[in-house]
Amino acid sequence: MKFLITLLIASFSCRSAYKTEQGNIDCESIKNEFVSTDFVSSDDKKAIPKKILRKLKKVDFEIVNPNESFNKTDMAGGINKRLIICGLNKSQTLGFIYYEEGGVGIQRICLIYKILDRQTIFKYIGLWANIKSVDDLKLDIKRGICYN
């Protein structure tokens, strides 16, 4: 519960920096790393590492595949996130989940995650375009607003 509250508070802040054993990783750094990384992409949630899905499930983050229905409204009940595309780099240390989320209006969000030795860092990037490829996603990531 404490982690969920921390995540919710952090989601409303545009300032982002995580202390890690390897120093600070701020939003601009992870966006720059994302843009310069090659990814193997998929439109199947099975491509998301199980470790990542387990961590996200702890904060009620569940997602369906692109061809599945989801809750597009702001009403409680059912899964409200649908995968558009996900990817992971060759070394499996940097990945992303680009998805749409139901609510008052449908939002498109890219969740970038970085796997370090002892922790995983998550950054949410709010996007506006309906992107279908990794190359298009990289072009739009620079303009996105970053949240913890």
C-alpha positions, 0 to 999 in steps of 0.5 A: 500500500505504501508503494502504491501511495508513493507511486500515485504521488509521484505520478503527479509530479513532473520532477523525476530522479531516482537514487540508485547504486549507479547514481541518479537517473532522471527523466531526460537521461532515460528518454535519451537512452530510450531513443538511442536503443535498439529494441525487439518489439512485440504486440503480445503481452507475453513478451513483457518479462514476468518480473516486470509484470509481477512488479506492476501487478503489485500496483494494480497495473494489468494489461490486455493484448491489442485484440482484447476488449478493455474498460475504456471508461473511468468506471471501476471494474475490469482491466483499463489498459490495452497494449499497443506495442512493447519492447526489450533491448538485447541485454534485457536491461531496458524495455517499454510498454506502450499502451492505451488507458481508459478513463475520462478520455483514452490516454496513450502512455509509454512506460519505460523500465530500466532493470538494474542489479537490485532494482527496477526503475519505471518512468511514465511518458505521456504521449499524444499520437497514436503510434504503431511502431518503435521508430515513431515512438522514439520520435515522439518520446522526446516531446512526452511529459515524464512522470515517475 
